[in-house]
Amino acid sequence: MTGLALTSLTLSHFRSHRRAVLAFDGRPVAIHGPNGAGKTNLIEAISLLSPGRGLRRAAPQDLARRPEALGWKLVATLATPTGAHEIETWAEPDTARTVRIDGKAAAQTALARVAAILWLVPAMDRLWIEGADGRRRFLDRATMSFLPDHAGAVLDYEKAMRERNRLLKDMVRDPAWYAALEGQMAQSGARISANRATALAALAAAQAEAETAFPAAELGLTHPEGPLPETDEALRSALSDNRPRDLAAGRTLIGPHRVDLTAHWRAKDMAAADCSTGEQKALLISLILSNARALAARTGTPPILLLDEVAAHLDAARRAALYDEICGLGTQAFMTGTGSELFEALDARGQSFVVTETGGRSTVTEVPPSAPP
């Protein structure tokens, strides 16, 4: 195995799973079972092998199985082009999440350098019609997949901005208090803007060069206060000049934290926000696949994909097209659905697992391949 793949996963007291030990062979994975059985909990666990709070953005204490509330732990083995890595992550009651890579303590941001993991979940179906926060997170996760250090730039920027906002709320007017923080914000902010531009260019190229059953979207960035200064010097000056307005507002009004991602369906000449629910879903799938293609072209290794309930929103032809594209990319995708029939077109090209729930406890069982007729 020369690409990127999750080969083993052990869950302990995680959500509805008291204990689960799973083995994977690198093929796409279909996970089916009734609603509420614990399917999404499985792929949420995989999402925590990347930086951040996972696909549900849950606090560490909310991930522990109830009623025991003993804390939780995940242990995973990832096969990568440079060798296998063991990742452990856990949280004791009322503590932050801890990460260990190959037996050594590590920051969460280090996970991005081990594996790229992208996801699409039902909560994202309203991405184009809700607030800009979700679109920025979507953009930053895509950016981090290309440039793992992007996570650090975002954290540095947000930390400095929180300190600046505290000064603004306290009506501090002494410029000396702001200068160092604005310098930090400007340096990190310029990196964020450059990284996002790199990611958008990679996604655009991947969409332009692909033959796909899913629609292409033209992506762009907007900033409510006019064009965002691109260099650290220009951003530092803008932050300084804008202090009077920021003091009145009690918060920072300009910067990459206010950028919004826009999408336009080329074929229909229509903004994503004006498309139907099904069309918006198709655009999201297109972007996830484009991200995977761009990564494969850039690094030679496609990411791991987590696609929650994705098949339920597609007709049979589109489901078959999706599985064909996933297999063609050579990516390990974890897909959930309520019934095994949703994955018939995947057939022997993937592994299959069924999740059941009894008395609040989930059980995961691999489904053997069907015997040939």
N, C-alpha and C positions, 0 to 999 in steps of 0.2 A: 504494500500500500504506500504510494508516494505522495498522495494528496493530503488534504486535511479531513480528518474524520474522528468522531467520537466513537471509541471502541468499547468503553465500559462506563457504567454509571451506577453508583450506589447512593440511595436516599435513605436517610435515617430521621424519622420523626419530622418529615417535611410535609406540610399541609395534610392531606388525607392519607398520605403514604407513611405507615409506621416503619416499614422497611421494604425496599425493593432493590434487587440486584439485576442489572440488565447488561446484555452483551450485544454489540452491534458489529456488522461486518463491512460498513462503509457504504452500503447501498441506501437509497432512500427508505424511509421508515413510515409506514402507515399505522396510525394508532386509532382504533375505533372503540366505541362503547357508548352507553347511554349518557345523556346529559347529567352532569353532577357526579360522574363516576371517578373523576380525577385525571382526565386526559390532559387538560390544560396545565394542571399542576406539574406533570412530567416535563412538558416543554418549558414551563417557567423555571424549573430546576436547571435545565440546560442553558437558559438565558443568563443565569447567574454565573456562568463560566466566562462572562464578559464583564467589563466595568459597569458600575451603576446598580440600580435597584431592580433590574429585570423587566420582563415584558409587562408586568402589572404595576410596576413602580411601588412595590410594597415595602413597608418598613421591616427591618429584620425580625422584630418580635412578632409580626403578623404572619410569618412563614412557619412558625412552630406548630406542630400538630396539637390539636385540642382533644381532650381536656388536659393531657399530661403537661404541656407547656414546659418541657425539659430543655428547650433549645433544639436546634436542628443541625444536620451536617450533610454535605454532599462530597463525594469522592469520585473523580472522573479521570479517565485516561484518554488523552488526545494524541492521535497519530498525526504528525506533521512532516513536511518535507525534510526537516532537520532532525527528526527523531521523535520519540514518544515523550510526553510530559504528563506527570500526575498533578492534578489540581485538587486541592481540598479547600472548601470554604464552609464556614459555619458561623453560628451566633449562639451564644449562651443567653439565658434570660436577661433582658435589660442591658445588653451590650451591643456594640457595633459589630458588623460583619468582619470576620477575619479571613485572610487568604493566605494559602501556602502553595508555592509552586515547586515541585520536585523536592519537597521536604524543607524548603526555606521560606520564611515569612516574606510576604511581598505586598506591595500596594495594589489596590484594585486596578489602577491604571496599567499595571504590568500585564494583566490578562489580555489586553488588546494586542500585545506583541506576540502572544502565543497563538491566538485564533481569532478570526473574524466571524462574528455571528450576527445575522440579520433576522428580523422577524416581522411578521404581519399577523395582526390579531384583530378580532371583530371590533374592538374599541377604536381602531384606526379607521374604520369605514367612514367616519365623519370628519376625517382629517382636513378635508378641503373646505368644510363649511363651519368649523368651530374656530376657536382662538388660535393665535399664531404660536403659542407655546408648544403645542404638539407638533407643528410643522418644523419649528426650529429643532426640536429633539430628533425628529425624523432625519432632518438634514445633517445634524451633528453625528448621529450614529452612522450614516452613510459616509461622512467625512472621516470619522474615526476608523472605518474599515480600510480606507486607503492610507491614512496617516495616523497611526496609533497614538502619537504624541499630541494629537489634537485634544484628547481628553484632558491632558495636563494644562493646556492653554486655556481651555474653558474653565477649569477649576481655579486657576490662578486669576483669571479675569473676574469671575464671580466673587471670589474672596475679597479682592480689592474693592469691587463695586459695593459689596455689603458694608465695608468699612466707610466708604465715601457716603453711602446713603444714610448711615448712622450720623455722620457729621451734618448732613443736610437736614435731617429731621430735628437735630438739636440746635439748628440755626447757627452753627459755627461759621464765622465769616473770615477768619484769619487764613489767608492764602497758603501760609506755610504748612497748615494741616493737610491741605489738599494736594500739594505738589507731588509728593512721593507716591500717593495712591493713584493719582492720574497718570503718572509715569508708568506705573505697573499696569494699569488698565490699557494704556495706549500700546505698550509693547505686546501684551497678550492679545489685545483686540486686533491689532494688525495681523498677527499670526492667524487668528481665527478667520478673519476675512480672506486672507490668502489661501488658507486650507479649504475653506468652503468653495472658493472659486475653482480650485483644482478639482474638487470632487464633482462639481457641476459640469465641468468640461469633460471629465471622464465618463459621466453618465450620458451626456449628450452624444459623445462619440460612440458609446456602446449601443445606444438606441439607433443611431444613424446607420450603423453597419450591420444591424441584425435583421434577419427575416423571422418574424414572430407573429403569433396569432393574437397578440395583445397590442393595444394602441400605444403609439409613442406620444410622449408629452414634452413640450418645450418648457424648460424650467427657468425661473428667474428669481431675483431677489429684490425686495423693496424695503425702504426704510422710511418711517412716518415723518421724519424731520428732514427729508430731502436726501440727496446722495450721501452715503456714509464715507467719511474720510478713510482713505485706504492705507496711508502710511502711519507709522507710530507718531511721527512729529505732527502730522496734520490732525490726528485724533487727539493728541495731547492738547493742542491749541484749541480744538473745538470744545473739549471738556472744560478747559479753563474759561473760554469765552461764554460758555453756557451756564456757568455757576449761578448767576442771578435767577434764571428761569428754573433751574434745578432746585434752588433754595425755596422758591415759591411753591414748587410741586412737592418738595420733600423727597425727591428721588431723581435718579439719573435718567434724562430723557433722550440721550443720544448714545449710540454704540451698537455693537453687534448683538447685544441682548434684545434689541428691538427690531432686528431684521425679520422679515417674513418671506417664506418660500411660496412662489406662485407656480402654477402649472397650467398649461394651455394644450388642449387636444388639437393637434395639427390638422388631422383629417376632417374634423368638423368645425374647425376655427371657433372653438368654444372653450371658455375658461372652465377649469375643473369644477369650480364651485357651482357652475350652471348645468353640469352634466347630471344624468340620472344616477340613482344609487348604484345600479349595476355597472354603469360606465365609470363611475369613480372607483369602484372596486377593481375594474379591469386596468385602470391607470396605475393604481397602487401595485398590482401584481407586475405590471410592465416595469415599474421602477425598481422593484425588488430584483427581478430577473436581470435588468440592465446593470444593477449594482454588482450582481454575481458575475455577469459576463465581463464587466470592466475590471473586476478584481482578478479574474482568471487571466485576462489579457495582460494585466499590469504585473502580477506576481507569479503567474503560472499556477495559482491555487485558488479555486473558487471557495467562497465562504460556506459555513454551515447555515442552512435556512430553517427557520421555525415558522410554520404556516398553520395557524390555528383556525379550524373550521373553514378552511379556504375552499374546499370542494363543494360545500353546501350552496355556495353562491354562483356556481358555474353549471352550465348545461353539460351533457355528456361529451359533446365535441370539444368544448373548451377545457374540460377536465383532462381529456386525453391529450390535448395540445400542451397543457401545463406539464403533465408527467413526461411527455416527450422532450420538452425543453429542459426539464430538470435532469433527466437522464443524459441528454446531449451535453449538458454542461459538466457532468460528472460531479455534481455537488451532492452532499448528503443532506437531504431535506427531511425534516420531521413534520409530518402532516397529521392533523386530527380530524375526525369526523364521527358522526353517530353510527354509521353502518359500514360494513365491509364492502357493500356494493358500490360505494363512492370511489373505491380504489381498484375496481375491476380492471380498468385500463392500464394500471401500473403492473399488475400481475406479478410474474416471477422476477421482475426487475427490482423489486423491493422486498424488505422484510415487513412482517405484519405482527402487530401486538393488539391484544384486546384488554381493556381495562374494565373491571367490575368493582362494585362497591357493596359492602355488607356491613351494616352497623357502624357506618362512619369510617370504615377502613377500606382503602383501595387495594386491589390486587391486580398485578400486571402479568399477563401470560403471553408468551410468543406463540403465534399461530403457525403450525407447520405448513409448508407449501402444499397446494392441492395436487393430488395425484393426476397425471395426465389421463385424458379420456381414453 
